Structure formats: C-alpha cells, structure tokens
Amino acid sequence: MHAGQDPGPPQPFMHPGFHLGSGDEVRTVLDRVRADGVKIIEHDDDADGVSFKCVDPDGHRSEVYWEA
C-alpha cells in the first residue's frame, strides 16, 4: 500500500489486543465490560490462557488476554 491510498475496511482478524498480567485480571475486565453491556463475541478460559474479544458501538473488535 502507498501513502494516501484507502486501506479499505479492517479485516476481521486484525484488532488491537491488550495483554494483562493474569487470568484473574482478564476475568475482572470481562465482568466489567459485560456489566456495561458490551457485546462479547468470543471467550476462552482454560489452563493455557484467558481471553475475550468484544465489539465497540462502531463495530471495532478488541481482545483482552493473558497466556500462561
């Protein structure tokens, strides 16, 4: 892509991610965003990691995660 070109809509797999220090921190944030009515589109919670993806009101995806 060259400067000035429209990149088009973002691809579904491209999103900002926020790495937290523990699974409990991710669960705390997840509880908060759920309480605020944020749409959760994916959630994983196992021994290898805890993560969730959500969508903001404009349709942008974000991920919050922790990996063992």
mmCIF file as Biopython writes it, N, C-alpha, C and O atoms, coordinates in Angstrom:
data_model
#
loop_
_atom_site.group_PDB
_atom_site.id
_atom_site.type_symbol
_atom_site.label_atom_id
_atom_site.label_alt_id
_atom_site.label_comp_id
_atom_site.label_asym_id
_atom_site.label_entity_id
_atom_site.label_seq_id
_atom_site.pdbx_PDB_ins_code
_atom_site.Cartn_x
_atom_site.Cartn_y
_atom_site.Cartn_z
_atom_site.occupancy
_atom_site.B_iso_or_equiv
_atom_site.auth_seq_id
_atom_site.auth_asym_id
_atom_site.pdbx_PDB_model_num
ATOM 1   N N  . MET A ? 1  ? 0.841   -1.171  0.000  1.0 0.0 1  A 1 
ATOM 2   C CA . MET A ? 1  ? 0.000   0.000   0.000  1.0 0.0 1  A 1 
ATOM 3   C C  . MET A ? 1  ? 0.889   1.237   0.000  1.0 0.0 1  A 1 
ATOM 4   O O  . MET A ? 1  ? 1.965   1.253   0.597  1.0 0.0 1  A 1 
ATOM 5   N N  . HIS A ? 2  ? 0.416   2.258   -0.676 1.0 0.0 2  A 1 
ATOM 6   C CA . HIS A ? 2  ? 1.150   3.511   -0.770 1.0 0.0 2  A 1 
ATOM 7   C C  . HIS A ? 2  ? 0.435   4.592   0.044  1.0 0.0 2  A 1 
ATOM 8   O O  . HIS A ? 2  ? -0.778  4.537   0.246  1.0 0.0 2  A 1 
ATOM 9   N N  . ALA A ? 3  ? 1.197   5.553   0.494  1.0 0.0 3  A 1 
ATOM 10  C CA . ALA A ? 3  ? 0.626   6.663   1.263  1.0 0.0 3  A 1 
ATOM 11  C C  . ALA A ? 3  ? -0.511  7.300   0.484  1.0 0.0 3  A 1 
ATOM 12  O O  . ALA A ? 3  ? -0.414  7.504   -0.726 1.0 0.0 3  A 1 
ATOM 13  N N  . GLY A ? 4  ? -1.580  7.610   1.184  1.0 0.0 4  A 1 
ATOM 14  C CA . GLY A ? 4  ? -2.712  8.261   0.553  1.0 0.0 4  A 1 
ATOM 15  C C  . GLY A ? 4  ? -3.749  7.305   0.003  1.0 0.0 4  A 1 
ATOM 16  O O  . GLY A ? 4  ? -4.844  7.738   -0.357 1.0 0.0 4  A 1 
ATOM 17  N N  . GLN A ? 5  ? -3.441  6.013   -0.075 1.0 0.0 5  A 1 
ATOM 18  C CA . GLN A ? 5  ? -4.410  5.049   -0.562 1.0 0.0 5  A 1 
ATOM 19  C C  . GLN A ? 5  ? -5.347  4.646   0.568  1.0 0.0 5  A 1 
ATOM 20  O O  . GLN A ? 5  ? -4.928  4.521   1.719  1.0 0.0 5  A 1 
ATOM 21  N N  . ASP A ? 6  ? -6.605  4.447   0.235  1.0 0.0 6  A 1 
ATOM 22  C CA . ASP A ? 6  ? -7.594  3.999   1.216  1.0 0.0 6  A 1 
ATOM 23  C C  . ASP A ? 6  ? -7.346  2.515   1.497  1.0 0.0 6  A 1 
ATOM 24  O O  . ASP A ? 6  ? -7.385  1.707   0.569  1.0 0.0 6  A 1 
ATOM 25  N N  . PRO A ? 7  ? -7.093  2.141   2.749  1.0 0.0 7  A 1 
ATOM 26  C CA . PRO A ? 7  ? -6.825  0.737   3.046  1.0 0.0 7  A 1 
ATOM 27  C C  . PRO A ? 7  ? -8.076  -0.127  3.021  1.0 0.0 7  A 1 
ATOM 28  O O  . PRO A ? 7  ? -7.980  -1.353  3.079  1.0 0.0 7  A 1 
ATOM 29  N N  . GLY A ? 8  ? -9.257  0.497   2.936  1.0 0.0 8  A 1 
ATOM 30  C CA . GLY A ? 8  ? -10.493 -0.271  2.942  1.0 0.0 8  A 1 
ATOM 31  C C  . GLY A ? 8  ? -10.874 -0.658  4.358  1.0 0.0 8  A 1 
ATOM 32  O O  . GLY A ? 8  ? -10.217 -0.255  5.318  1.0 0.0 8  A 1 
ATOM 33  N N  . PRO A ? 9  ? -11.931 -1.437  4.485  1.0 0.0 9  A 1 
ATOM 34  C CA . PRO A ? 9  ? -12.390 -1.810  5.822  1.0 0.0 9  A 1 
ATOM 35  C C  . PRO A ? 9  ? -11.383 -2.748  6.505  1.0 0.0 9  A 1 
ATOM 36  O O  . PRO A ? 9  ? -10.700 -3.521  5.831  1.0 0.0 9  A 1 
ATOM 37  N N  . PRO A ? 10 ? -11.293 -2.681  7.831  1.0 0.0 10 A 1 
ATOM 38  C CA . PRO A ? 10 ? -10.364 -3.572  8.526  1.0 0.0 10 A 1 
ATOM 39  C C  . PRO A ? 10 ? -10.803 -5.024  8.386  1.0 0.0 10 A 1 
ATOM 40  O O  . PRO A ? 10 ? -11.996 -5.324  8.347  1.0 0.0 10 A 1 
ATOM 41  N N  . GLN A ? 11 ? -9.840  -5.904  8.312  1.0 0.0 11 A 1 
ATOM 42  C CA . GLN A ? 11 ? -10.123 -7.320  8.216  1.0 0.0 11 A 1 
ATOM 43  C C  . GLN A ? 11 ? -10.552 -7.846  9.583  1.0 0.0 11 A 1 
ATOM 44  O O  . GLN A ? 11 ? -10.093 -7.339  10.607 1.0 0.0 11 A 1 
ATOM 45  N N  . PRO A ? 12 ? -11.429 -8.859  9.616  1.0 0.0 12 A 1 
ATOM 46  C CA . PRO A ? 12 ? -11.940 -9.352  10.898 1.0 0.0 12 A 1 
ATOM 47  C C  . PRO A ? 12 ? -10.858 -9.866  11.848 1.0 0.0 12 A 1 
ATOM 48  O O  . PRO A ? 12 ? -11.027 -9.799  13.065 1.0 0.0 12 A 1 
ATOM 49  N N  . PHE A ? 13 ? -9.752  -10.376 11.308 1.0 0.0 13 A 1 
ATOM 50  C CA . PHE A ? 13 ? -8.709  -10.934 12.168 1.0 0.0 13 A 1 
ATOM 51  C C  . PHE A ? 13 ? -7.765  -9.859  12.707 1.0 0.0 13 A 1 
ATOM 52  O O  . PHE A ? 13 ? -6.946  -10.148 13.579 1.0 0.0 13 A 1 
ATOM 53  N N  . MET A ? 14 ? -7.861  -8.651  12.215 1.0 0.0 14 A 1 
ATOM 54  C CA . MET A ? 14 ? -6.993  -7.579  12.687 1.0 0.0 14 A 1 
ATOM 55  C C  . MET A ? 14 ? -7.726  -6.782  13.755 1.0 0.0 14 A 1 
ATOM 56  O O  . MET A ? 14 ? -8.812  -6.255  13.516 1.0 0.0 14 A 1 
ATOM 57  N N  . HIS A ? 15 ? -7.120  -6.698  14.936 1.0 0.0 15 A 1 
ATOM 58  C CA . HIS A ? 15 ? -7.733  -5.986  16.044 1.0 0.0 15 A 1 
ATOM 59  C C  . HIS A ? 15 ? -6.670  -5.674  17.083 1.0 0.0 15 A 1 
ATOM 60  O O  . HIS A ? 15 ? -5.663  -6.376  17.168 1.0 0.0 15 A 1 
ATOM 61  N N  . PRO A ? 16 ? -6.882  -4.629  17.875 1.0 0.0 16 A 1 
ATOM 62  C CA . PRO A ? 16 ? -5.946  -4.362  18.958 1.0 0.0 16 A 1 
ATOM 63  C C  . PRO A ? 16 ? -6.135  -5.395  20.063 1.0 0.0 16 A 1 
ATOM 64  O O  . PRO A ? 16 ? -7.240  -5.891  20.285 1.0 0.0 16 A 1 
ATOM 65  N N  . GLY A ? 17 ? -5.050  -5.707  20.746 1.0 0.0 17 A 1 
ATOM 66  C CA . GLY A ? 17 ? -5.097  -6.640  21.864 1.0 0.0 17 A 1 
ATOM 67  C C  . GLY A ? 17 ? -4.424  -6.033  23.082 1.0 0.0 17 A 1 
ATOM 68  O O  . GLY A ? 17 ? -3.470  -5.263  22.969 1.0 0.0 17 A 1 
ATOM 69  N N  . PHE A ? 18 ? -4.939  -6.392  24.238 1.0 0.0 18 A 1 
ATOM 70  C CA . PHE A ? 18 ? -4.417  -5.875  25.495 1.0 0.0 18 A 1 
ATOM 71  C C  . PHE A ? 18 ? -4.012  -7.050  26.368 1.0 0.0 18 A 1 
ATOM 72  O O  . PHE A ? 18 ? -4.868  -7.801  26.836 1.0 0.0 18 A 1 
ATOM 73  N N  . HIS A ? 19 ? -2.719  -7.215  26.588 1.0 0.0 19 A 1 
ATOM 74  C CA . HIS A ? 19 ? -2.188  -8.320  27.385 1.0 0.0 19 A 1 
ATOM 75  C C  . HIS A ? 19 ? -2.172  -7.918  28.854 1.0 0.0 19 A 1 
ATOM 76  O O  . HIS A ? 19 ? -1.567  -6.911  29.222 1.0 0.0 19 A 1 
ATOM 77  N N  . LEU A ? 20 ? -2.839  -8.709  29.691 1.0 0.0 20 A 1 
ATOM 78  C CA . LEU A ? 20 ? -2.875  -8.430  31.121 1.0 0.0 20 A 1 
ATOM 79  C C  . LEU A ? 20 ? -1.993  -9.418  31.872 1.0 0.0 20 A 1 
ATOM 80  O O  . LEU A ? 20 ? -1.534  -10.407 31.300 1.0 0.0 20 A 1 
ATOM 81  N N  . GLY A ? 21 ? -1.756  -9.149  33.155 1.0 0.0 21 A 1 
ATOM 82  C CA . GLY A ? 21 ? -0.801  -9.903  33.943 1.0 0.0 21 A 1 
ATOM 83  C C  . GLY A ? 21 ? -1.269  -11.236 34.481 1.0 0.0 21 A 1 
ATOM 84  O O  . GLY A ? 21 ? -0.453  -12.041 34.929 1.0 0.0 21 A 1 
ATOM 85  N N  . SER A ? 22 ? -2.593  -11.489 34.444 1.0 0.0 22 A 1 
ATOM 86  C CA . SER A ? 22 ? -3.101  -12.758 34.963 1.0 0.0 22 A 1 
ATOM 87  C C  . SER A ? 22 ? -4.486  -13.037 34.395 1.0 0.0 22 A 1 
ATOM 88  O O  . SER A ? 22 ? -5.162  -12.144 33.885 1.0 0.0 22 A 1 
ATOM 89  N N  . GLY A ? 23 ? -4.883  -14.286 34.497 1.0 0.0 23 A 1 
ATOM 90  C CA . GLY A ? 23 ? -6.227  -14.656 34.086 1.0 0.0 23 A 1 
ATOM 91  C C  . GLY A ? 23 ? -7.284  -13.963 34.920 1.0 0.0 23 A 1 
ATOM 92  O O  . GLY A ? 23 ? -8.342  -13.592 34.410 1.0 0.0 23 A 1 
ATOM 93  N N  . ASP A ? 24 ? -6.999  -13.786 36.215 1.0 0.0 24 A 1 
ATOM 94  C CA . ASP A ? 24 ? -7.959  -13.099 37.083 1.0 0.0 24 A 1 
ATOM 95  C C  . ASP A ? 24 ? -8.180  -11.653 36.643 1.0 0.0 24 A 1 
ATOM 96  O O  . ASP A ? 24 ? -9.299  -11.147 36.731 1.0 0.0 24 A 1 
ATOM 97  N N  . GLU A ? 25 ? -7.138  -10.990 36.177 1.0 0.0 25 A 1 
ATOM 98  C CA . GLU A ? 25 ? -7.296  -9.624  35.684 1.0 0.0 25 A 1 
ATOM 99  C C  . GLU A ? 25 ? -8.206  -9.600  34.453 1.0 0.0 25 A 1 
ATOM 100 O O  . GLU A ? 25 ? -9.051  -8.715  34.316 1.0 0.0 25 A 1 
ATOM 101 N N  . VAL A ? 26 ? -8.030  -10.576 33.562 1.0 0.0 26 A 1 
ATOM 102 C CA . VAL A ? 26 ? -8.885  -10.647 32.373 1.0 0.0 26 A 1 
ATOM 103 C C  . VAL A ? 26 ? -10.338 -10.888 32.788 1.0 0.0 26 A 1 
ATOM 104 O O  . VAL A ? 26 ? -11.251 -10.253 32.260 1.0 0.0 26 A 1 
ATOM 105 N N  . ARG A ? 27 ? -10.547 -11.803 33.734 1.0 0.0 27 A 1 
ATOM 106 C CA . ARG A ? 27 ? -11.909 -12.087 34.203 1.0 0.0 27 A 1 
ATOM 107 C C  . ARG A ? 27 ? -12.558 -10.844 34.823 1.0 0.0 27 A 1 
ATOM 108 O O  . ARG A ? 27 ? -13.753 -10.607 34.641 1.0 0.0 27 A 1 
ATOM 109 N N  . THR A ? 28 ? -11.778 -10.065 35.545 1.0 0.0 28 A 1 
ATOM 110 C CA . THR A ? 28 ? -12.293 -8.833  36.150 1.0 0.0 28 A 1 
ATOM 111 C C  . THR A ? 28 ? -12.742 -7.846  35.075 1.0 0.0 28 A 1 
ATOM 112 O O  . THR A ? 28 ? -13.818 -7.257  35.175 1.0 0.0 28 A 1 
ATOM 113 N N  . VAL A ? 29 ? -11.917 -7.671  34.052 1.0 0.0 29 A 1 
ATOM 114 C CA . VAL A ? 29 ? -12.277 -6.765  32.950 1.0 0.0 29 A 1 
ATOM 115 C C  . VAL A ? 29 ? -13.498 -7.313  32.212 1.0 0.0 29 A 1 
ATOM 116 O O  . VAL A ? 29 ? -14.398 -6.553  31.853 1.0 0.0 29 A 1 
ATOM 117 N N  . LEU A ? 30 ? -13.533 -8.626  31.986 1.0 0.0 30 A 1 
ATOM 118 C CA . LEU A ? 30 ? -14.677 -9.232  31.311 1.0 0.0 30 A 1 
ATOM 119 C C  . LEU A ? 30 ? -15.959 -8.970  32.086 1.0 0.0 30 A 1 
ATOM 120 O O  . LEU A ? 30 ? -16.975 -8.606  31.493 1.0 0.0 30 A 1 
ATOM 121 N N  . ASP A ? 31 ? -15.927 -9.148  33.398 1.0 0.0 31 A 1 
ATOM 122 C CA . ASP A ? 31 ? -17.106 -8.869  34.213 1.0 0.0 31 A 1 
ATOM 123 C C  . ASP A ? 31 ? -17.549 -7.415  34.060 1.0 0.0 31 A 1 
ATOM 124 O O  . ASP A ? 31 ? -18.742 -7.123  33.977 1.0 0.0 31 A 1 
ATOM 125 N N  . ARG A ? 32 ? -16.589 -6.523  34.026 1.0 0.0 32 A 1 
ATOM 126 C CA . ARG A ? 32 ? -16.891 -5.093  33.906 1.0 0.0 32 A 1 
ATOM 127 C C  . ARG A ? 32 ? -17.525 -4.755  32.561 1.0 0.0 32 A 1 
ATOM 128 O O  . ARG A ? 32 ? -18.535 -4.054  32.507 1.0 0.0 32 A 1 
ATOM 129 N N  . VAL A ? 33 ? -16.937 -5.250  31.478 1.0 0.0 33 A 1 
ATOM 130 C CA . VAL A ? 33 ? -17.487 -4.906  30.164 1.0 0.0 33 A 1 
ATOM 131 C C  . VAL A ? 33 ? -18.851 -5.556  29.957 1.0 0.0 33 A 1 
ATOM 132 O O  . VAL A ? 33 ? -19.728 -4.970  29.323 1.0 0.0 33 A 1 
ATOM 133 N N  . ARG A ? 34 ? -19.036 -6.769  30.489 1.0 0.0 34 A 1 
ATOM 134 C CA . ARG A ? 34 ? -20.372 -7.392  30.413 1.0 0.0 34 A 1 
ATOM 135 C C  . ARG A ? 34 ? -21.398 -6.536  31.167 1.0 0.0 34 A 1 
ATOM 136 O O  . ARG A ? 34 ? -22.499 -6.297  30.670 1.0 0.0 34 A 1 
ATOM 137 N N  . ALA A ? 35 ? -21.029 -6.077  32.370 1.0 0.0 35 A 1 
ATOM 138 C CA . ALA A ? 35 ? -21.928 -5.248  33.165 1.0 0.0 35 A 1 
ATOM 139 C C  . ALA A ? 35 ? -22.275 -3.950  32.446 1.0 0.0 35 A 1 
ATOM 140 O O  . ALA A ? 35 ? -23.361 -3.402  32.634 1.0 0.0 35 A 1 
ATOM 141 N N  . ASP A ? 36 ? -21.349 -3.460  31.621 1.0 0.0 36 A 1 
ATOM 142 C CA . ASP A ? 36 ? -21.578 -2.229  30.860 1.0 0.0 36 A 1 
ATOM 143 C C  . ASP A ? 36 ? -22.335 -2.480  29.557 1.0 0.0 36 A 1 
ATOM 144 O O  . ASP A ? 36 ? -22.609 -1.544  28.806 1.0 0.0 36 A 1 
ATOM 145 N N  . GLY A ? 37 ? -22.675 -3.755  29.286 1.0 0.0 37 A 1 
ATOM 146 C CA . GLY A ? 37 ? -23.459 -4.080  28.093 1.0 0.0 37 A 1 
ATOM 147 C C  . GLY A ? 37 ? -22.673 -4.228  26.813 1.0 0.0 37 A 1 
ATOM 148 O O  . GLY A ? 37 ? -23.247 -4.195  25.725 1.0 0.0 37 A 1 
ATOM 149 N N  . VAL A ? 38 ? -21.358 -4.391  26.925 1.0 0.0 38 A 1 
ATOM 150 C CA . VAL A ? 38 ? -20.526 -4.558  25.731 1.0 0.0 38 A 1 
ATOM 151 C C  . VAL A ? 38 ? -20.758 -5.950  25.149 1.0 0.0 38 A 1 
ATOM 152 O O  . VAL A ? 38 ? -20.855 -6.927  25.893 1.0 0.0 38 A 1 
ATOM 153 N N  . LYS A ? 39 ? -20.846 -6.043  23.831 1.0 0.0 39 A 1 
ATOM 154 C CA . LYS A ? 39 ? -21.080 -7.316  23.157 1.0 0.0 39 A 1 
ATOM 155 C C  . LYS A ? 39 ? -19.792 -8.149  23.161 1.0 0.0 39 A 1 
ATOM 156 O O  . LYS A ? 39 ? -18.770 -7.722  22.624 1.0 0.0 39 A 1 
ATOM 157 N N  . ILE A ? 40 ? -19.848 -9.335  23.768 1.0 0.0 40 A 1 
ATOM 158 C CA . ILE A ? 40 ? -18.723 -10.274 23.786 1.0 0.0 40 A 1 
ATOM 159 C C  . ILE A ? 40 ? -18.928 -11.248 22.634 1.0 0.0 40 A 1 
ATOM 160 O O  . ILE A ? 40 ? -19.979 -11.881 22.531 1.0 0.0 40 A 1 
ATOM 161 N N  . ILE A ? 41 ? -17.919 -11.372 21.761 1.0 0.0 41 A 1 
ATOM 162 C CA . ILE A ? 41 ? -18.071 -12.251 20.599 1.0 0.0 41 A 1 
ATOM 163 C C  . ILE A ? 41 ? -17.262 -13.531 20.725 1.0 0.0 41 A 1 
ATOM 164 O O  . ILE A ? 41 ? -17.461 -14.468 19.952 1.0 0.0 41 A 1 
ATOM 165 N N  . GLU A ? 42 ? -16.357 -13.583 21.688 1.0 0.0 42 A 1 
ATOM 166 C CA . GLU A ? 42 ? -15.554 -14.799 21.893 1.0 0.0 42 A 1 
ATOM 167 C C  . GLU A ? 42 ? -15.006 -14.769 23.314 1.0 0.0 42 A 1 
ATOM 168 O O  . GLU A ? 42 ? -14.628 -13.714 23.822 1.0 0.0 42 A 1 
ATOM 169 N N  . HIS A ? 43 ? -14.967 -15.943 23.953 1.0 0.0 43 A 1 
ATOM 170 C CA . HIS A ? 43 ? -14.448 -16.023 25.314 1.0 0.0 43 A 1 
ATOM 171 C C  . HIS A ? 43 ? -13.836 -17.393 25.517 1.0 0.0 43 A 1 
ATOM 172 O O  . HIS A ? 43 ? -14.487 -18.408 25.269 1.0 0.0 43 A 1 
ATOM 173 N N  . ASP A ? 44 ? -12.588 -17.433 25.966 1.0 0.0 44 A 1 
ATOM 174 C CA . ASP A ? 44 ? -11.890 -18.679 26.277 1.0 0.0 44 A 1 
ATOM 175 C C  . ASP A ? 44 ? -11.309 -18.557 27.675 1.0 0.0 44 A 1 
ATOM 176 O O  . ASP A ? 44 ? -10.801 -17.504 28.059 1.0 0.0 44 A 1 
ATOM 177 N N  . ASP A ? 45 ? -11.388 -19.644 28.430 1.0 0.0 45 A 1 
ATOM 178 C CA . ASP A ? 45 ? -10.865 -19.650 29.798 1.0 0.0 45 A 1 
ATOM 179 C C  . ASP A ? 45 ? -10.411 -21.068 30.121 1.0 0.0 45 A 1 
ATOM 180 O O  . ASP A ? 45 ? -11.227 -21.935 30.436 1.0 0.0 45 A 1 
ATOM 181 N N  . ASP A ? 46 ? -9.093  -21.296 30.040 1.0 0.0 46 A 1 
ATOM 182 C CA . ASP A ? 46 ? -8.556  -22.609 30.368 1.0 0.0 46 A 1 
ATOM 183 C C  . ASP A ? 46 ? -7.164  -22.450 30.971 1.0 0.0 46 A 1 
ATOM 184 O O  . ASP A ? 46 ? -6.715  -21.328 31.207 1.0 0.0 46 A 1 
ATOM 185 N N  . ALA A ? 47 ? -6.485  -23.553 31.217 1.0 0.0 47 A 1 
ATOM 186 C CA . ALA A ? 47 ? -5.183  -23.515 31.894 1.0 0.0 47 A 1 
ATOM 187 C C  . ALA A ? 47 ? -4.120  -22.770 31.083 1.0 0.0 47 A 1 
ATOM 188 O O  . ALA A ? 47 ? -3.172  -22.237 31.659 1.0 0.0 47 A 1 
ATOM 189 N N  . ASP A ? 48 ? -4.264  -22.726 29.765 1.0 0.0 48 A 1 
ATOM 190 C CA . ASP A ? 48 ? -3.259  -22.081 28.912 1.0 0.0 48 A 1 
ATOM 191 C C  . ASP A ? 48 ? -3.467  -20.583 28.757 1.0 0.0 48 A 1 
ATOM 192 O O  . ASP A ? 48 ? -2.551  -19.864 28.357 1.0 0.0 48 A 1 
ATOM 193 N N  . GLY A ? 49 ? -4.664  -20.110 29.070 1.0 0.0 49 A 1 
ATOM 194 C CA . GLY A ? 49 ? -4.907  -18.685 28.917 1.0 0.0 49 A 1 
ATOM 195 C C  . GLY A ? 49 ? -6.358  -18.318 29.107 1.0 0.0 49 A 1 
ATOM 196 O O  . GLY A ? 49 ? -7.250  -19.166 29.107 1.0 0.0 49 A 1 
ATOM 197 N N  . VAL A ? 50 ? -6.561  -17.039 29.266 1.0 0.0 50 A 1 
ATOM 198 C CA . VAL A ? 50 ? -7.901  -16.473 29.402 1.0 0.0 50 A 1 
ATOM 199 C C  . VAL A ? 50 ? -7.970  -15.299 28.429 1.0 0.0 50 A 1 
ATOM 200 O O  . VAL A ? 50 ? -7.068  -14.462 28.376 1.0 0.0 50 A 1 
ATOM 201 N N  . SER A ? 51 ? -9.055  -15.254 27.661 1.0 0.0 51 A 1 
ATOM 202 C CA . SER A ? 51 ? -9.181  -14.158 26.708 1.0 0.0 51 A 1 
ATOM 203 C C  . SER A ? 51 ? -10.642 -13.923 26.368 1.0 0.0 51 A 1 
ATOM 204 O O  . SER A ? 51 ? -11.498 -14.788 26.553 1.0 0.0 51 A 1 
ATOM 205 N N  . PHE A ? 52 ? -10.893 -12.734 25.869 1.0 0.0 52 A 1 
ATOM 206 C CA . PHE A ? 52 ? -12.190 -12.448 25.273 1.0 0.0 52 A 1 
ATOM 207 C C  . PHE A ? 52 ? -12.018 -11.386 24.210 1.0 0.0 52 A 1 
ATOM 208 O O  . PHE A ? 52 ? -11.097 -10.570 24.256 1.0 0.0 52 A 1 
ATOM 209 N N  . LYS A ? 53 ? -12.930 -11.416 23.250 1.0 0.0 53 A 1 
ATOM 210 C CA . LYS A ? 53 ? -12.998 -10.396 22.219 1.0 0.0 53 A 1 
ATOM 211 C C  . LYS A ? 53 ? -14.360 -9.737  22.336 1.0 0.0 53 A 1 
ATOM 212 O O  . LYS A ? 53 ? -15.368 -10.388 22.612 1.0 0.0 53 A 1 
ATOM 213 N N  . CYS A ? 54 ? -14.363 -8.439  22.122 1.0 0.0 54 A 1 
ATOM 214 C CA . CYS A ? 54 ? -15.597 -7.679  22.200 1.0 0.0 54 A 1 
ATOM 215 C C  . CYS A ? 54 ? -15.667 -6.705  21.036 1.0 0.0 54 A 1 
ATOM 216 O O  . CYS A ? 54 ? -14.697 -6.500  20.307 1.0 0.0 54 A 1 
ATOM 217 N N  . VAL A ? 55 ? -16.849 -6.109  20.883 1.0 0.0 55 A 1 
ATOM 218 C CA . VAL A ? 55 ? -17.099 -5.172  19.784 1.0 0.0 55 A 1 
ATOM 219 C C  . VAL A ? 55 ? -17.612 -3.866  20.370 1.0 0.0 55 A 1 
ATOM 220 O O  . VAL A ? 55 ? -18.539 -3.860  21.181 1.0 0.0 55 A 1 
ATOM 221 N N  . ASP A ? 56 ? -17.003 -2.759  19.954 1.0 0.0 56 A 1 
ATOM 222 C CA . ASP A ? 56 ? -17.474 -1.455  20.433 1.0 0.0 56 A 1 
ATOM 223 C C  . ASP A ? 56 ? -18.688 -1.009  19.604 1.0 0.0 56 A 1 
ATOM 224 O O  . ASP A ? 56 ? -19.039 -1.668  18.626 1.0 0.0 56 A 1 
ATOM 225 N N  . PRO A ? 57 ? -19.321 0.086   19.980 1.0 0.0 57 A 1 
ATOM 226 C CA . PRO A ? 57 ? -20.527 0.524   19.261 1.0 0.0 57 A 1 
ATOM 227 C C  . PRO A ? 57 ? -20.310 0.807   17.769 1.0 0.0 57 A 1 
ATOM 228 O O  . PRO A ? 57 ? -21.262 0.786   16.989 1.0 0.0 57 A 1 
ATOM 229 N N  . ASP A ? 58 ? -19.063 1.069   17.375 1.0 0.0 58 A 1 
ATOM 230 C CA . ASP A ? 58 ? -18.775 1.321   15.960 1.0 0.0 58 A 1 
ATOM 231 C C  . ASP A ? 58 ? -18.397 0.051   15.205 1.0 0.0 58 A 1 
ATOM 232 O O  . ASP A ? 58 ? -18.093 0.105   14.014 1.0 0.0 58 A 1 
ATOM 233 N N  . GLY A ? 59 ? -18.413 -1.103  15.899 1.0 0.0 59 A 1 
ATOM 234 C CA . GLY A ? 59 ? -18.105 -2.370  15.245 1.0 0.0 59 A 1 
ATOM 235 C C  . GLY A ? 59 ? -16.644 -2.773  15.276 1.0 0.0 59 A 1 
ATOM 236 O O  . GLY A ? 59 ? -16.275 -3.768  14.651 1.0 0.0 59 A 1 
ATOM 237 N N  . HIS A ? 60 ? -15.792 -2.029  15.989 1.0 0.0 60 A 1 
ATOM 238 C CA . HIS A ? 60 ? -14.379 -2.373  16.084 1.0 0.0 60 A 1 
ATOM 239 C C  . HIS A ? 60 ? -14.174 -3.474  17.120 1.0 0.0 60 A 1 
ATOM 240 O O  . HIS A ? 60 ? -14.734 -3.422  18.215 1.0 0.0 60 A 1 
ATOM 241 N N  . ARG A ? 61 ? -13.371 -4.462  16.765 1.0 0.0 61 A 1 
ATOM 242 C CA . ARG A ? 61 ? -13.086 -5.576  17.665 1.0 0.0 61 A 1 
ATOM 243 C C  . ARG A ? 61 ? -11.847 -5.283  18.497 1.0 0.0 61 A 1 
ATOM 244 O O  . ARG A ? 61 ? -10.900 -4.655  18.022 1.0 0.0 61 A 1 
ATOM 245 N N  . SER A ? 62 ? -11.862 -5.739  19.726 1.0 0.0 62 A 1 
ATOM 246 C CA . SER A ? 62 ? -10.692 -5.651  20.620 1.0 0.0 62 A 1 
ATOM 247 C C  . SER A ? 62 ? -10.588 -6.964  21.374 1.0 0.0 62 A 1 
ATOM 248 O O  . SER A ? 62 ? -11.579 -7.668  21.568 1.0 0.0 62 A 1 
ATOM 249 N N  . GLU A ? 63 ? -9.380  -7.279  21.795 1.0 0.0 63 A 1 
ATOM 250 C CA . GLU A ? 63 ? -9.146  -8.506  22.571 1.0 0.0 63 A 1 
ATOM 251 C C  . GLU A ? 63 ? -8.409  -8.163  23.856 1.0 0.0 63 A 1 
ATOM 252 O O  . GLU A ? 63 ? -7.512  -7.321  23.871 1.0 0.0 63 A 1 
ATOM 253 N N  . VAL A ? 64 ? -8.801  -8.827  24.922 1.0 0.0 64 A 1 
ATOM 254 C CA . VAL A ? 64 ? -8.111  -8.728  26.214 1.0 0.0 64 A 1 
ATOM 255 C C  . VAL A ? 64 ? -7.693  -10.149 26.534 1.0 0.0 64 A 1 
ATOM 256 O O  . VAL A ? 64 ? -8.511  -11.066 26.462 1.0 0.0 64 A 1 
ATOM 257 N N  . TYR A ? 65 ? -6.407  -10.350 26.893 1.0 0.0 65 A 1 
ATOM 258 C CA . TYR A ? 65 ? -5.941  -11.725 27.063 1.0 0.0 65 A 1 
ATOM 259 C C  . TYR A ? 65 ? -4.781  -11.842 28.058 1.0 0.0 65 A 1 
ATOM 260 O O  . TYR A ? 65 ? -4.100  -10.872 28.392 1.0 0.0 65 A 1 
ATOM 261 N N  . TRP A ? 66 ? -4.602  -13.067 28.504 1.0 0.0 66 A 1 
ATOM 262 C CA . TRP A ? 66 ? -3.442  -13.489 29.286 1.0 0.0 66 A 1 
ATOM 263 C C  . TRP A ? 66 ? -3.091  -14.888 28.821 1.0 0.0 66 A 1 
ATOM 264 O O  . TRP A ? 66 ? -3.983  -15.713 28.625 1.0 0.0 66 A 1 
ATOM 265 N N  . GLU A ? 67 ? -1.815  -15.171 28.641 1.0 0.0 67 A 1 
ATOM 266 C CA . GLU A ? 67 ? -1.359  -16.504 28.241 1.0 0.0 67 A 1 
ATOM 267 C C  . GLU A ? 67 ? -0.369  -17.020 29.258 1.0 0.0 67 A 1 
ATOM 268 O O  . GLU A ? 67 ? 0.485   -16.282 29.748 1.0 0.0 67 A 1 
ATOM 269 N N  . ALA A ? 68 ? -0.494  -18.312 29.572 1.0 0.0 68 A 1 
ATOM 270 C CA . ALA A ? 68 ? 0.413   -18.952 30.525 1.0 0.0 68 A 1 
ATOM 271 C C  . ALA A ? 68 ? 1.821   -19.013 29.973 1.0 0.0 68 A 1 
ATOM 272 O O  . ALA A ? 68 ? 2.724   -19.521 30.638 1.0 0.0 68 A 1 
#
